[in-house]
Amino acid sequence: MTATHSDFDAIVRQIMWNRLLGIVEEQAQTLIRAAFSQAVRESGDLSAGLFDRAGNMVAQATTGTPGHVNSMAVSVIHFVTKYPLNTMVPGDVFITNDPWLSVGHYHDVTVVSPAFHQGQVVGLFANTIHIIDMGGRGFGPDARQVYEEGINIPIMPLARAGKLNEDLLELLRTNVRQPIEMEGDLHSQIACNAEAGKRLSQMLTEFSLDHIDDLSTYIIEQSRQSVYQRIRELPAGTYRSTLRIDGYDTPIDLVASITIKDGHLHVDYEGTSDASPYGINVVLNFSTAYSVFGINCIVAPDVPCNAGSLSAITVSAPEGSILNVQRPFPVSARHTVGQMLPDLMFGCLAQVIPERVPAEGAGTMWNPMLRGGLSAVDPESAATGRVTRNFDSILFNTGGTGARPNIDGLSTVAFPSGVRTVPTEVVESTTPLIIWRKEFREGSGGAGQFRGGLGQSIELGTQDDAAFSIAAMFERTNHPAKGRAGGRDGAPGTVTTSAGRKLSPKGRQYLKPDERVLLGLPGGGGIGAGWLRPEKAVREDYMDDLINADIARAEYGVALSANGDIDPVETKILRERMRGLS
């Protein structure tokens, strides 16, 4: 059979698509290698992508977090609107951290650079990173207005024709606690875009192309139609779900309806709680990012994430609700609410395609913002003189995911954020912090035929047992992850100290000298009744210290001796009793 011209066209497009993926992945890796901050260098709290001349996202790096990249997919259009392509020259770089124009809070800074080929703009490269300190109160949920949360950078030049905007850099340096780290991260953002631009020009030369317009149109449209096709395969109708979470001081109800009709899927958050007076509110860009990500994880997990696949799903939320706030509402800790949205989407989709949908998981990352120095402790501790040197550090920690329909949940895995934890060795070598203990939290995964993923237990303090403070931004302490189809809920999270004090899961609090923080991260929910779990799997969990003998007996109906032997007679009695009660 002879290959046709169209066959060769398809092959060439596929090769070029793979090259684009390679370019944006190199962009992300360059950013990681050049970054100064641990959040980027160690944890991968970033995004990187290529956009066409209209500001539509064509390709994104797999390294990074969906909250960044799916929000950035909307923000680049704002850059092109303010600075038209015909005004750009080589060496131009633009920047913003405006929450409503980019990624939802001041700590996420987006940098956009035009890519040139043969003297013409052929696209734009953009990246977003989490910069630990952007002034103000710092990363945390305590502010009552966005103006307290840091310095706002409107869309403006970071460099023009290769000349840095020194006025902007001086302004930023005088408003942050860690100016060297902040400025170093900005240079890494400039560098990775520049490197990606070179690679794109080399690719166009290799394929004898003047631009990527035709290729980007093809990629975006193929992705859009692929998602439409997946949606058309779902039964039409409206499916509703509610998720209650802790909030700051009062619970929050997240309410969603998914409407599937004529190959389109729309998410509506009517009925969701009003905005909070504290900094856990979410801008619509970020709400949309995690809503669409959650849906595509189930409906179209293999379709590339770009302007096409994102546009196939629309999202609306009432203005003034906690998922669509306007200035001046505070938004610094918006991830505590926004990262719960995939579980809410799963609650809707479980009514449509239950065979694909996992149980609820921990959702929100547990990322304490830790601070040391005289300004970071209570007056009583400052008077003792036992205060650490000045430092600001964020630790990314994760609980368990929900069980999947045919397999256990994942333990201590960052879903939906995808951000990695900072290695203990790095934390202890760069700050006065010491992590005394980090281990699986026994029994935290919800019991079931398929068990929920486990959370972790963490104990941390300072190397000299001096005072420090913690900005807590934790969820699932009062409202644990729910199981499905008879599976048990995951364990709720706990926040205490070595002195026996119970800390609030939200807000900045002070640790006294000799006091350590004890974190018990939440587990994911299970799927199916516990007595359906194979006895061998229960024994393996026991031998791995994931559960104890009491849990094996009460939740799974398996009688185990201290050395892990199964008592077949008692186990049969226990399981028959559980089967009769179910």
ZIDANOR-V327642 format. One record per pair of residues at least 24 apart in sequence whose ideal C-beta (glycine too) atoms are under 6 Angstrom apart, sorted by the first residue. I is the first residue (numbers start at 1). J is the second residue. If there is no record, write none. Layout:
i=I j=J
i=I j=J
This chain:
i=16 j=215
i=19 j=203
i=20 j=59
i=21 j=59
i=23 j=196
i=23 j=199
i=23 j=200
i=24 j=48
i=24 j=49
i=24 j=50
i=24 j=59
i=24 j=61
i=25 j=61
i=27 j=192
i=27 j=196
i=28 j=61
i=28 j=63
i=30 j=192
i=30 j=195
i=31 j=127
i=31 j=188
i=31 j=192
i=34 j=188
i=34 j=191
i=35 j=185
i=35 j=188
i=36 j=181
i=36 j=184
i=36 j=185
i=37 j=132
i=37 j=181
i=37 j=185
i=38 j=422
i=39 j=130
i=39 j=132
i=39 j=394
i=40 j=129
i=42 j=422
i=42 j=426
i=43 j=396
i=43 j=419
i=43 j=420
i=43 j=422
i=44 j=420
i=45 j=130
i=45 j=419
i=46 j=129
i=47 j=72
i=47 j=128
i=48 j=127
i=49 j=126
i=50 j=123
i=50 j=125
i=51 j=76
i=51 j=124
i=52 j=123
i=52 j=216
i=53 j=85
i=55 j=80
i=56 j=307
i=57 j=306
i=57 j=307
i=58 j=216
i=58 j=219
i=58 j=306
i=60 j=305
i=65 j=417
i=65 j=418
i=65 j=419
i=66 j=293
i=67 j=289
i=67 j=290
i=68 j=103
i=68 j=128
i=70 j=289
i=70 j=293
i=71 j=103
i=71 j=285
i=71 j=286
i=71 j=289
i=72 j=110
i=72 j=126
i=72 j=128
i=73 j=310
i=74 j=285
i=75 j=101
i=75 j=102
i=75 j=110
i=76 j=112
i=76 j=126
i=79 j=112
i=79 j=155
i=82 j=155
i=85 j=121
i=88 j=114
i=88 j=121
i=89 j=161
i=90 j=116
i=91 j=161
i=91 j=162
i=92 j=160
i=93 j=158
i=93 j=159
i=93 j=190
i=94 j=157
i=95 j=153
i=95 j=158
i=96 j=153
i=96 j=155
i=97 j=153
i=98 j=152
i=98 j=154
i=99 j=283
i=99 j=331
i=100 j=283
i=103 j=128
i=104 j=283
i=104 j=286
i=104 j=334
i=105 j=331
i=105 j=332
i=105 j=334
i=106 j=134
i=106 j=149
i=106 j=150
i=107 j=131
i=107 j=134
i=107 j=139
i=111 j=189
i=113 j=193
i=115 j=197
i=115 j=200
i=117 j=201
i=117 j=204
i=122 j=211
i=122 j=212
i=123 j=212
i=125 j=193
i=125 j=196
i=125 j=197
i=127 j=189
i=127 j=192
i=129 j=185
i=131 j=182
i=131 j=185
i=132 j=392
i=132 j=394
i=133 j=176
i=133 j=177
i=133 j=178
i=133 j=392
i=135 j=175
i=135 j=176
i=139 j=332
i=139 j=369
i=140 j=369
i=140 j=471
i=140 j=508
i=141 j=278
i=141 j=279
i=141 j=280
i=141 j=333
i=141 j=473
i=141 j=506
i=142 j=507
i=142 j=508
i=143 j=279
i=143 j=330
i=144 j=277
i=145 j=328
i=145 j=330
i=146 j=327
i=146 j=328
i=146 j=330
i=146 j=331
i=149 j=330
i=149 j=332
i=151 j=175
i=177 j=392
i=220 j=306
i=220 j=307
i=220 j=308
i=221 j=308
i=223 j=303
i=223 j=304
i=223 j=306
i=223 j=308
i=223 j=309
i=224 j=308
i=224 j=311
i=224 j=312
i=226 j=303
i=227 j=300
i=227 j=303
i=227 j=309
i=227 j=312
i=228 j=263
i=228 j=312
i=230 j=299
i=230 j=300
i=231 j=263
i=231 j=265
i=232 j=263
i=234 j=260
i=234 j=352
i=236 j=260
i=236 j=261
i=239 j=348
i=239 j=351
i=239 j=352
i=241 j=344
i=241 j=347
i=241 j=348
i=243 j=344
i=244 j=479
i=245 j=340
i=245 j=475
i=245 j=479
i=246 j=475
i=246 j=477
i=246 j=478
i=246 j=479
i=248 j=276
i=248 j=278
i=248 j=280
i=248 j=506
i=254 j=344
i=256 j=344
i=256 j=348
i=258 j=348
i=265 j=313
i=266 j=314
i=267 j=291
i=267 j=315
i=268 j=316
i=269 j=317
i=269 j=323
i=272 j=321
i=272 j=323
i=273 j=322
i=275 j=320
i=275 j=322
i=275 j=325
i=275 j=329
i=276 j=322
i=279 j=330
i=279 j=332
i=279 j=333
i=280 j=333
i=280 j=336
i=280 j=337
i=281 j=322
i=281 j=325
i=281 j=329
i=281 j=331
i=282 j=323
i=282 j=334
i=282 j=337
i=282 j=338
i=284 j=317
i=284 j=324
i=286 j=334
i=286 j=338
i=287 j=317
i=287 j=323
i=288 j=315
i=290 j=338
i=290 j=341
i=290 j=342
i=291 j=315
i=291 j=341
i=294 j=341
i=294 j=342
i=294 j=345
i=295 j=345
i=298 j=349
i=298 j=356
i=298 j=357
i=333 j=473
i=336 j=364
i=336 j=473
i=336 j=475
i=339 j=363
i=339 j=364
i=339 j=416
i=339 j=417
i=342 j=416
i=355 j=405
i=358 j=402
i=358 j=404
i=359 j=402
i=359 j=403
i=359 j=483
i=359 j=484
i=359 j=487
i=359 j=525
i=359 j=527
i=360 j=402
i=360 j=481
i=360 j=482
i=360 j=525
i=361 j=401
i=361 j=402
i=361 j=481
i=361 j=524
i=362 j=399
i=362 j=400
i=362 j=476
i=362 j=522
i=364 j=475
i=365 j=396
i=365 j=398
i=365 j=417
i=366 j=397
i=366 j=474
i=366 j=521
i=367 j=394
i=367 j=396
i=368 j=395
i=368 j=470
i=369 j=394
i=369 j=471
i=370 j=470
i=371 j=469
i=372 j=432
i=372 j=468
i=376 j=469
i=377 j=467
i=377 j=510
i=378 j=510
i=381 j=467
i=381 j=512
i=386 j=466
i=386 j=513
i=387 j=466
i=387 j=467
i=388 j=432
i=388 j=462
i=388 j=466
i=388 j=468
i=391 j=431
i=393 j=431
i=395 j=422
i=396 j=421
i=397 j=421
i=399 j=455
i=399 j=521
i=399 j=522
i=400 j=445
i=400 j=452
i=400 j=453
i=400 j=454
i=400 j=455
i=400 j=523
i=400 j=524
i=401 j=453
i=401 j=524
i=402 j=452
i=402 j=481
i=402 j=524
i=402 j=525
i=403 j=448
i=403 j=450
i=403 j=451
i=403 j=452
i=403 j=526
i=403 j=527
i=407 j=450
i=408 j=450
i=408 j=451
i=409 j=452
i=409 j=453
i=409 j=524
i=410 j=453
i=411 j=453
i=411 j=454
i=412 j=456
i=432 j=462
i=432 j=463
i=434 j=463
i=435 j=460
i=441 j=520
i=443 j=547
i=443 j=551
i=444 j=491
i=444 j=523
i=445 j=523
i=446 j=483
i=446 j=487
i=446 j=488
i=446 j=489
i=446 j=490
i=446 j=525
i=446 j=526
i=447 j=488
i=447 j=526
i=447 j=530
i=447 j=555
i=448 j=483
i=448 j=487
i=448 j=526
i=448 j=527
i=448 j=528
i=448 j=530
i=449 j=528
i=449 j=532
i=449 j=533
i=450 j=527
i=450 j=528
i=451 j=526
i=452 j=490
i=452 j=523
i=452 j=524
i=452 j=525
i=452 j=526
i=453 j=524
i=454 j=523
i=455 j=521
i=455 j=522
i=455 j=523
i=456 j=521
i=457 j=520
i=458 j=519
i=459 j=516
i=459 j=518
i=460 j=517
i=461 j=516
i=465 j=513
i=465 j=514
i=466 j=513
i=467 j=511
i=467 j=512
i=467 j=513
i=468 j=511
i=469 j=508
i=469 j=510
i=470 j=509
i=470 j=517
i=471 j=508
i=472 j=505
i=472 j=506
i=472 j=507
i=474 j=505
i=476 j=522
i=477 j=505
i=480 j=522
i=481 j=524
i=481 j=525
i=482 j=525
i=483 j=525
i=483 j=526
i=484 j=527
i=485 j=527
i=485 j=528
i=486 j=528
i=486 j=529
i=487 j=525
i=487 j=526
i=487 j=527
i=487 j=528
i=488 j=526
i=489 j=525
i=490 j=522
i=490 j=523
i=490 j=524
i=490 j=525
i=491 j=523
i=492 j=522
i=493 j=520
i=493 j=521
i=493 j=522
i=494 j=520
i=529 j=582
i=530 j=555
i=530 j=556
i=531 j=557
i=531 j=575
i=531 j=578
i=531 j=579
i=535 j=566
i=539 j=564
i=539 j=566
